[in-house]
């Protein structure tokens, strides 16, 4: 056994060097692969912007008109874009067709005009149902607590 001790010590030193080298390589690969940063999934809710009347109306339409591009029906979100008084009227799903003055939503919409006064604004939107059918809406907005909020929808022709 005494004659094997130098051989075992030599192998242990060699093994430790190899193990240390493998550990350093593995750590380097991990750190380079992560780029030194931690990636977290995006779990924050989409930001609702009330910075301009047009952005409010575009957000409102996407939350209430399911057929337009990028729409996601979300009536709770829609209520946050409305004045307190107008949101109180939104107490049934029938509110949307009544407010817009139509039963089926348009295929696309386009903002055609925006007029801003100090604390009120109007945004005119043209809805398209195919190439031949269209309808205008005039959205009336008010500033409430410093943010633009939808106060009324005036369905036009």
Secondary structure, DSSP 4 states (H G I P E B T S, - for coil): -TTTHHHHHHHHHHHHHHHHHHHHHHHHHHHHHHTT-------SPPPPP-SSHHHHHHHHHHHH-TTSTT----HHHHHHTB-HHHHHH--STHHHHHHHT-SSPPSEEEEEEEEE-SSEEEEEEEEEETTTEEEEEEEEEEEETTEEEEEEEEE--
